[in-house]
Amino acid sequence: MSVTDTRQLVVLQGDDELAAGTGHLFASVRREFACAARDPDTWKRTRDAVGARRLSSALAPLVSSRKLVSPAALVLEEHRDHLRQIAARGVQVRISGGALPHETIILDQRVAILAGRHGTAGREYTVTTAPGVVAGVAGLFQAAWEAATDFERYLSAEAPVHLGDPAREILRLLGTGATDEAAARRLGLSLRTYRRRVAEIMTALEAGSRFQAGQRAAELGLTD
């Protein structure tokens, strides 16, 4: 299935279908590529999928590229390195003040791709060329962009939480269903310290519950 000019809205299932259905749209980018993502891995599998090599080659030197990510993108050192690398290649990178309400890619202000929920067939993506919808999505992106902070400035000013091996162990223990008391003993921490670190991890992962923190950790590969 591919997105054509005669269909203003198409729903695609999974990264492979997205790559196959939108490769021609990425290849036709001429002015601007804008991306809002919870973390650098949001669209990674799409870039790596068969037929999606055009995604990176589409970003020619004359194309303005902007990437807006949430603070959760900074919890892993490899994600920070990725953002530094693309910034060095001329991509404008900013960090939002909190969790992003949507994850999207906007191409030349004429195509919007919205990342939806995860399902049995993979993540659901909505691709639209409807002018009114694209303009609305672009407006939301622009508002979030203007309120965001430059990547390097954010790093130097905010000192974002870095989740290293201790945090990964806490996440693994949370996944086992261990009680706070048992987990604290295993880690050699006081109960108060353990709970404080759990709260810090939840904040870093933008999770509203321990269950959601576990989901986000799995998405980021923190519990592998």
C-alpha positions in Angstrom: 0.0 0.0 0.0 1.4 3.4 -0.8 0.2 7.0 -0.3 -0.8 8.7 -3.5 -2.0 12.3 -4.3 -5.6 11.0 -4.8 -5.9 9.7 -1.2 -5.6 12.4 1.5 -5.5 10.1 4.5 -4.1 6.5 4.7 -3.5 4.4 7.8 -0.5 2.1 7.6 0.4 -0.8 10.0 3.9 -1.4 11.0 7.3 0.1 10.0 7.8 -2.0 6.9 4.4 -0.8 5.5 5.2 2.8 6.4 8.5 2.6 4.6 7.0 1.0 1.5 4.1 3.4 1.5 5.9 6.7 2.1 9.4 6.3 0.6 8.5 8.3 -2.4 7.3 11.2 -0.2 10.6 11.4 1.6 12.5 11.3 -1.6 10.5 14.3 -2.9 11.3 16.6 0.1 12.7 19.9 -1.2 12.3 22.5 1.5 11.8 21.2 5.0 11.8 18.0 7.1 10.4 18.4 10.6 10.2 15.6 13.2 8.7 15.4 16.7 9.6 12.3 18.6 9.5 11.0 22.1 13.1 9.6 21.6 15.5 9.0 18.7 14.2 5.4 18.3 10.7 6.4 17.5 11.3 6.4 13.8 14.5 4.3 13.8 13.0 1.0 12.6 11.4 2.9 9.8 14.7 4.3 8.7 16.2 0.8 8.9 13.4 -1.0 7.1 13.8 -2.3 3.6 13.1 0.4 1.1 13.5 3.2 3.7 17.0 4.3 2.8 15.6 7.3 1.1 14.7 8.7 4.5 18.2 9.8 5.1 19.3 10.5 1.6 16.2 12.8 1.2 17.7 15.3 3.6 19.8 17.1 1.0 22.0 20.1 2.1 19.4 22.6 0.9 16.6 21.0 3.0 16.0 22.6 6.4 15.8 19.8 9.0 14.4 20.2 12.5 14.1 17.6 15.2 12.1 18.1 18.4 12.5 15.4 21.1 11.3 15.1 24.6 13.7 15.0 27.6 13.3 11.2 27.7 15.6 11.2 24.6 18.5 12.0 26.9 18.4 9.2 29.3 20.7 7.0 27.2 24.2 8.1 26.2 23.8 6.6 22.8 20.8 8.7 22.2 22.7 11.8 23.2 25.5 10.8 20.8 23.0 10.4 18.0 21.5 13.8 18.6 25.0 15.3 18.7 25.9 13.6 15.4 22.8 14.9 13.5 23.3 18.4 15.0 26.8 18.3 13.7 25.4 17.6 10.2 23.3 20.7 10.4 20.0 19.4 11.8 18.4 21.8 14.3 17.7 19.9 17.5 15.6 21.1 20.4 14.3 19.5 23.6 10.7 20.1 24.6 9.8 21.2 28.1 8.0 17.9 28.8 6.3 15.0 27.2 5.3 15.6 23.6 1.5 15.2 23.0 2.2 13.8 19.5 4.9 12.2 17.5 5.0 13.3 13.9 7.0 13.9 10.7 6.1 16.9 8.5 7.4 17.1 4.9 7.4 20.4 3.1 4.3 21.5 5.0 2.3 19.2 2.6 2.5 15.8 4.3 2.1 14.8 7.9 2.8 11.4 9.3 1.4 10.7 12.8 2.7 7.8 14.9 -0.2 6.1 16.7 -0.7 3.2 19.0 1.1 -0.1 19.0 -0.8 -3.1 17.8 -0.3 -6.7 16.9 0.7 -5.7 13.4 3.1 -3.1 14.7 2.7 0.6 15.3 -0.1 2.4 13.5 0.8 5.4 11.3 -1.6 7.9 9.8 -0.4 9.7 6.7 -2.3 12.7 5.4 -1.9 15.2 2.7 -5.2 17.0 3.6 -4.1 20.7 3.7 -6.2 21.6 6.7 -4.9 18.7 8.8 -1.3 19.2 7.8 -1.6 22.9 8.6 -3.0 22.0 12.1 -0.2 19.5 12.8 2.4 21.9 11.6 1.0 24.6 13.8 1.2 22.4 16.9 4.8 21.4 16.0 5.7 25.1 15.6 4.3 26.0 19.0 6.1 23.2 20.7 9.3 24.1 18.8 9.2 27.8 19.9 8.7 26.7 23.5 11.6 24.2 23.4 15.3 24.6 24.3 18.3 24.2 22.0 19.9 20.8 22.5 23.3 21.9 23.7 21.9 24.6 25.9 19.5 22.1 27.5 22.4 19.8 28.3 24.5 22.5 29.9 21.6 24.1 31.8 19.3 21.2 32.9 21.7 18.3 33.7 19.1 15.7 32.5 18.9 12.4 34.3 21.2 9.8 32.8 20.0 6.2 33.3 23.0 4.0 33.7 23.5 0.5 35.0 22.0 1.1 38.5 18.8 2.4 37.0 18.6 -0.5 34.6 18.9 -2.9 37.6 16.1 -1.1 39.4 14.0 -1.4 36.2 14.7 -5.1 36.0 13.7 -5.5 39.6 10.5 -3.6 39.0 9.7 -6.0 36.2 10.1 -9.0 38.5 7.4 -7.7 40.8 9.8 -7.5 43.7 8.6 -5.5 46.7 10.3 -2.2 47.4 11.8 -3.7 50.6 13.2 -6.7 48.8 14.6 -4.7 45.9 16.2 -2.1 48.3 17.9 -5.0 50.2 19.2 -6.5 47.0 20.7 -3.2 45.9 22.0 -2.3 49.3 19.9 0.8 49.5 17.7 2.2 52.1 14.0 2.0 51.4 13.8 5.8 51.2 16.7 6.0 48.7 15.3 3.2 46.6 11.9 4.8 46.3 13.5 8.2 45.5 15.4 6.6 42.6 12.3 4.9 41.3 10.6 8.3 41.3 13.6 9.8 39.4 13.4 7.1 36.8 9.7 7.6 36.3 10.3 11.3 35.8 13.1 10.7 33.3 11.0 8.3 31.4 8.0 10.6 31.5 6.0 7.7 33.1 2.9 8.3 35.2 3.1 4.9 36.8 5.6 2.1 37.5 3.8 0.0 34.9 4.2 2.8 32.3 7.9 3.1 33.3 8.4 -0.5 32.5 6.8 -0.1 29.1 8.9 2.8 28.3 12.1 1.0 29.5 11.2 -1.9 27.3 10.8 0.4 24.3 14.2 1.9 25.0 15.9 -1.4 25.5 16.8 -0.6 29.1 15.7 -4.0 30.4 17.4 -6.2 27.8 
